[in-house]
Amino acid sequence: MIQFCSLASGSSGNCLYVETPDVAVLVDCGISGKKVIDTLKEIDKNSDKIKAVLVTHDHSDHISGIGVISRKLKIPVYASMPTMKSILNYDSKIDKYTIIDEEVFHIGDLEISVVKTSHDSPDSCGYIFQHENSKIVVMTDLGFVTNEIIKKCNGCNFAFIESNYDLKMLMYGSYPMETKRRIASEIGHLSNDDCGKLACSLANSGTRKFMLGHISSNNNMTTIAYNTVRDCLIFMGYQEKEFSLDIATKYEHSKIITID
């Protein structure tokens, strides 16, 4: 059994919670330590069960609260060597950390696989979590979807994936053209349309539960993201009763997803 909850997801801060019967971990911490603790209380989760915080990449909306939560909960930070170097430059007081140098590793009864992503950050990644027959993927901040991603996600019961921007809103928005190009590039973010294609690929390999995250406040709307991905799944022949689709926001925690 795995439980998942987004504590916060968006361009201004990200933090995710993953739990098995024995342990729990955080994925990223781009929000304050107080926000993390308060939100865990709101969802009735014990912070003492958290054994680590795993980092996907070194952008501030994913690491700004890493040092505080590591010290407060007395837990190690897990990251690749390039990412850990950036984190230590950001907060040199972090003294509990583990370098991820294997594709698959374990924390308690939780098996964790690294999924490389294409983003403008050194060694960015997502994670696949597995406990017994339960398998979920957590993956945002990717400019495009590789064949390796689809292969590794085969058989996931649940996917937390990025639906960052609506192309029309981005192109006609107020961002400088250079920023627009970066966001829409292969080292930027996934659009709603590309997220829909990813959801369909995952559905073809068995995924039936989805949550959309990292939705831009300026270049997207939750209703547009939801409708686009839903319509893609329906167009591919999946009826709405055959899948679940939820939204994660930056200010409120999501519902708790349980995968048995």
N, C-alpha and C positions, 0 to 999 in steps of 0.2 A: 504493500500500500504506500502511495505517495500522496501527500497533500501539497498544494501550491497556492500561493497568494501573492499578488502584486501589492506591495506596500506603497509604492509610488512609481509612476512610469510617465516620462515625458522629457522634453528637451531641457527642463530645468532641474531634473532630479530623478534618479532611478534606484530602486531597491526591491528585490524579490525574495520571497521566503519559500523554501522547499523543505519538507519534513517527511521522515519515515518513522516507523515505530520506535526506533532507537535514537536517532539524531535529527538535527535540523541544521541547515546552512542558509546563509544569505548569499545572494548573487548581486554584487555591486552595492555601493552605499554612497549615493550622490545626494543624500538628504542628511539632516542633522541627527545626531545620536538620540536626542530627545524625541524627535519625530519617530524614529525607529521603535524606541521603547514604548512610547504612547500608542503607536499603531498596533504593536504586538499585544498590548493589553486589550485594545478594542476587539481584536479577533480571538482573544482568549488563548494566547500562546505564551508559553514560558520561555523567557530569554535564556534561561540556564541550559536549555536543551541545544542551543546553537553552538556548534563546534568550530565553525570557520566562516569566513566571508570570502567568496570567490569573485575574482575580478575579470571582467570581459575585455576591458581596454582602459586606457589612461585618461580619457576625457573627463573634465571636471564634473559633469553631470552624472558620472558613474563612480567617482572616487573622492569627492569633497568631504564626505563624512567617514571615510575608511579608517583613518587613524583614531578618531574619537571612539567609534564603535568597537574597534579592536581592543583599545585600552579599557573601555568601559565593561565589555563582556569578557575580557581576558581571553580572546580568541585569536588564532593566527590568520593572517591574510594569505590567500593562495593566488598566485599569479605567475605568468611566464617571466622569464628573466628580463626581457626588454620592458615589459609592463611594470614589473617590480622596481626596476631602476627609476622609471618615471614617477612611480608612487613615492619612493623614498626621497626623490628630489622635491616632491610636493609636501611631504611630511616626514622629516628625518627622525622623528621620535618613535616611529613604528619599530618595535624590536621583536615582534612575534610574526614571522612570515615563513612560508614554504614556497619554494620555486617549483612550479609545475613543469616537469621535464619528461613526462610520459603521456601518451595519448589516452590511457585509461588508468585511473587510480581510485582508491577507496577512502571514504571517511565513514567509519563505523559500518553500518549495513547498507550504505549508499554507494553504488557504483557510478562513477562519473567519467564521461568521455568528453574530450575536447573536440570542438568543431571549429575549424578555421573559417573566419569570415573576411570579406573584402571591405575594409574601411580605412579611412585616413588616420590610422593609429597603428603603431608597430605591434604586430602579432595579435591583432584583435581576434576574438573567438566567441563562440556560444558554448553551451554545455548540454549534454544529454545525461539525464539522471535515470538510473534504473534500480528498482528494488523488486526482487523476485520477478513477477510477470508484469509489473507496472513500469512503463517507460515514457518519459516526457522529454521534450526539448525546449530550451529557453534560448532564443536567438533574436537579437535586434542589431541595429547598426551594421547593416550589410548592404553594399552597393548593388550586388547581384547574387543570384543563387547559382552555386556551382553544382556539378554532377555529384561531387563528393558529399555535399550537404544532403542532397536527396537520398543518396545511398545510405549515409549514416543514420538518417532519420527514419529509415524504413521500419515500420512496425510501432512507431510511437503512438501511444494512446491519446496524448494531449500535446499541443504545441502552443507556446507563447511566442508570437512572431510580430515583426515590425510592420506597421502600416503607417508610415511616417507622413507622407504628403499626397495631396491631390495635385496632379500635374498642372491643371489649369490655374488653381489657386497659387501655386508656386510661381508659374510663369508670369501671371498678372499681378503678383504681390509686390511689396515694397522692398524686398531684399535686393542688394546690389547684384548685377548680373553674374559676377564672379562667384558669389555665394550660391546663387541659383544653380550654376553649372556644377559646383562641388556637390551639392545635395543630390542632384540628379545623375551624378557620375557613377562609375563602377566602384568608387571608393567612398560613396556617400551613403544614401539611405534608400529603402525600398518605398516605392510609390504604392498607393492603394491597388492599382491594377496589377503590379508585380507581386504584391502580397496575395492577391486573389489567385494568381497563377501558382504561387508556392503552396497555398492552401489546397488547391486542387491536386497538385502533385503528391502532397502528404496524404490527402484523402484516398488517393489511388493505392497507397501502401498501407491503408488501414486506420489512419488518424480520423477521429470523429469529433474530438473536442478541441476547440480553438479559442484563444484569447488574443486580441489585437492590442499591441502596446506601442510605446514611443511615438504617440500621435502628436504631430506638431500643433501648437496653439495658433500659429500664424498661417500655416499653409495647408490646413486640413480641418475637418470637422468630424466628430465621432460618428454622426449619422451617415456622412458620406463614406467614411472608411467601412463602417458596418455594412451598408447597402452594397458597396462595390464588391466586397469579399463574398457576401451572401449570394449576390447575383452570379458571381463566377461559379460558385459551387452548384447553384441551381442549374445554370447553363450546361454544366458538365454532367447533369443527370441526377444529382443528389437532391432528394426532397428535404425540406426544412426539418421534418421530424427525424431525419437520419443523422443530423449533426447538431452540435451546440456551438454558438458563437457569442463570446463575451468581449467586453471592452475594459481595458485598464486605463485609468486616468492619472494625472500627476498629483492631484490634491487629495484623493480618497483611495482607500484600499479597495481592491477588487473583492468579489466573492471568493470563497475558498473552494478550490477544485480538488475533488478526491478521486484518485485513480486506484481502484482495487486490483 
